[in-house]
């Protein structure tokens, strides 16, 4: 499995198709960041798509390919915040808040439990959050996570175990 840095180099060297590998690898984490901010899956998908386009357009400005993931997640965070601000500023003349979707049936909102879990994941230490996002949001195997982050399988296994324990502790008061 190629590292993010190797794929970034390939894209910068003209292999535009290689960018699809980065999208597949980080799509779940980017959507998770956007959903946390927006609370709406459709809006989060739009923000994620915008973030990937912006990242592609700005890839030449990335100084260190190994920093692609945090850089991309920051772009996604900013894009989601921009969308949230624009939604907050959308107020019709009668003063009522306008929904971003045509009907309530068109809106897809996360269950409260999923929002709590996502909030808890985003509070994890960086290395644990990254391992959890790659493993459970992006669907990588433990070996795939280890390859992606440049750590041993044993280290990633420990990080995942610690992260899950932290998540259980953070969410214990929210269980039925």
N, C-alpha and C positions, 0 to 999 in steps of 0.2 A: 504494500500500500504506500503510495507516494505521500510525502508530507505536504502540508499546506504550502510551505515555502517552495517546494519543488514544483507544485502545480502553479503557483503564482509566477514563478520564473518561466514556466512553459507558456502561460498566457501572455506574459510580457514579451516573450520571444516570437509571438505571432500565432500560437496555437489557441485560438479563441474557443474551440470546442472543449478544451480542458477546463474552462470556467464552470461548465455543467457539473464537473466533479465536486467543485467547491460548493456549488448550490446544493447538490444532493447531500453533501457531508454536513452542512450547517443549517439547512432549511428548518429543521425542528427547533433548534435553539433560537434562531432569528424570530420565528413565529411566536415562541414562548415569551420572548422579551416584549414583543409588540402586544400580545394578548394581555400581559401583565399591566401594561400601561393603558390600553384601550378597552379591555374587558369585552371585546366584540371580535369574534373570530373572522368575520368578513373584513372588517376594517384592519385587523392584524395581518391578514393575508395580503391586502393592498399595501400595507406598510412594509411587509417583508419583500414583496416584489420590488417596490421602490428602492428599498435598501440594497438589494442585489444589483439593481441597475446603477445606482449611485456608486456602489463599491467598484463595479466594473469600470465605470467611467473614470474613477479616481485611482485605480490600481497603480498607475505609474507613480503616484505620490507616496505610496506605502514604502517606507524606508527599510523595513525588516519583514520579510515574508513570514517569519515565524510568529509575528504578531497579527496575522490576518484575522483570526477569530475574534480577539477582543476589539480590534479595529472595526470589523464588520458589525459586531453586537452594539458598538457605540453608534454606528451609523443607523442601525435599526432603532435604537432607543431614541435618537434625535428625530427620525422620521415619524415614529409613533407619537412622540410629543407634539410635533408639528400638526399631525392629523387631529390629535385630541384638542389642541388649541383652536384649530379651524372649526371643529365640531362645536366647541363651546361658544365660538363667536357667531354661529349660525342661529340667529334669532329673528323670526319673522316680525312683520310690523305690528301684529297683535300682541307681541311680547311673550308668547308661549314658546317654550323650547321646541325646536324642530328635531325630529329623529333623523338619523343618518340613513335609515332605510325606509322604503315606501310603506311597508306594513309591519306590524309586530311579528307576523309569521316569517318575514324575510330576515329578521334579526336572529342571529345565533349567539346566545350568551352562554357562558360557561356556568356550570353548577358552582355553588358557593364552595363546595369541598375542593374542586379543581382550582379555583382561584386561591384558596388558602394554601394548597400544596405548591402552586407556582410561586406565590409570594415567599413561602418558606425556602424553596429551592434558590431563589434569587438572593436570599440572605446568607447562604452558605459561603464559606471561604472560597476564594477564586478557584483553587485547584480542585476542591470537592464539587463545586458547582459545575465546572467544566466536565468532570468525569460523569456526573449525573446527567447532564444535558446530552452528552455524546452517547451514553449508554441507553438512557430511557426515552429521550426525546428524538434523537437522531437514529436510534436503533442499531448502533454499532455493537459488536461483540466486545468482550473485555479486551481481547487481543487487539481489536480494531481501535479501541480507545487508547490503549497503550501505544500503538503505532502512531496515532494521530497526535498525541501529546508528547511523544518522545520519552516515555517512562516505561519501567518494567511492568509486566503483568502483575507481579506481586504488589508493587506500589499502587497500581490502579485498583486492585482488589481491596487493599486496605483503605484507600480513599473512598471507594464506593461503600464499604462497610461502615466507615465513620460517618459518611454523609447520610446514609439511611438512618443510623442511630440518632443523629442530630435532628433529622426530619421527624422521626417518631417523637422525640422530646418536644420539638416545637409545636407539633400538632396534637399532642396527647390531650390537651384541654378541649379540643374541638371534636373529639370522637363522640358518637352517640351513646 
